[in-house]
Amino acid sequence: MPDKKAAPASLQTMPEDYGKWLNELKTRIHNAQQRAARAVNSEMVLLYWHIGWDILHNQARQGWGAKVIDRLSHDLRTAFPEMKGLSPRNLKYMRAFAESWPDAEIVQQAVAQLPWGHNLALLDKLNSRDERLQHNASKTLKHKGHRRTLHEG
């Protein structure tokens, strides 16, 4: 008796509700991917804040200069070669970020919800913490965090 091969999945007759169910699954998968990306982003922003905080306090306590940041960058990039964001310039941004947001609770609740690049744009564009918080709440999150909204009036 010859082997009967099953028809390819695309040619089989599907149950009546299959299309609806497939769309629901796609939506769930997409939403889970977005939540995962936001969680990763939030953790990275918090990590960057903690690194900046440590740099800020060690510079104040021990008088560290810019050369320490250069060395730290080199050592971290050697330890984590696959990780981006450990350049001397970005470490200095981490320091400025921590200096601008000294309250860890605000960072965790509001600021870490934005991608790192958005936070840097806010640091560069707006001078006061209140302006950044207001911009954060009213424009960036309202417009789903598109980077272009940070550069508009």
Buried (B, 14 or more C-beta within 10 A) or exposed (E): EEEEEEEEEEEEEEEEEEEEEEEEEEEEEEEEEEEEEBEEBBEBBBBBBBBBBBBBEBBEEEEBEEEBBBEBBEEBBEEEEEEEBBBBEBBBBBBBBBEBBEEBEBBBEBBBBBBBEBBBBBBEEBEEBEEBBEBBEEBBBEEEBEEEBBEEE
